[in-house]
């Protein structure tokens, strides 16, 4: 639903990161983990179009939702500059959500950088269903991993990984996942959100071990409704003779990792 969304609270984190809480009844009532909103500061002329952001969490009683932003461009900077009471133009919730694994599977949530955002809501959903989950959170340095405390509050185990070794495992987050799987903890399902090379590595790891996996793809999006076709990705579904182009905004952003046609070098 397309509505004006007033900003209710702004929580500055370290570095370029910020938490923004907006009032939007439809998003608060309907959003599921993995879905997103298209949003921009109402008064901003640049960018012209709304930008997609994963929904980090919702509060149905107060009709609010929260976004986790890294300020990197004009869209995120204009949103982060909003003051409480100022308005954003918001369309959502949009897209397909993550689906829970079988009851006996542990959900391993693999996040790269600000790809951590949808896994807070997903952890809440899984906990409410009595499911087991664990987060693997990777970044270049410890300063990139600013969203660890909310998972502590949910009592969700979190394994950090950093390229420089400043926190947790030194190396790729997928290496930490592979090491955990090698310890033989039982049935698992993989979920991933983050940079494309990380998503491909998770898909490969799942294929090698015969595990189910879902990935949240992040192509450029212009409209969020399947009209502009800016976010099409190649998907090969069972029974189809050849891959087809699917809109990530409407048929994703969450896809079965086995169905994604990974481009060379991605």
Buried (B, 14 or more C-beta within 10 A) or exposed (E): EEBEBBBBEBEEBEEBBBBBBBBBBBBBEBBBBBBBBBBBBBEBEEBEEBBBBBBBBBEEEEBBBBBBBBBEEBBBBBBBBBEEEEBBBBBBBBBBBBBBBEEEBBBBBBBBBBBBBBBBBBBBBBBEEEBBBBBBBBBEEBBBBBBBEBBEEBEBEBBBBBBEEBBBBEBBBBBBBBEBBEEEEEEBBBBBBBBBBBBBBBBBBBEEEEBBBBBBBBBEBBBBBBEBEBBBBBBEEEEEEEBBEBBBBBBBBBBBBBBBEBEEEE
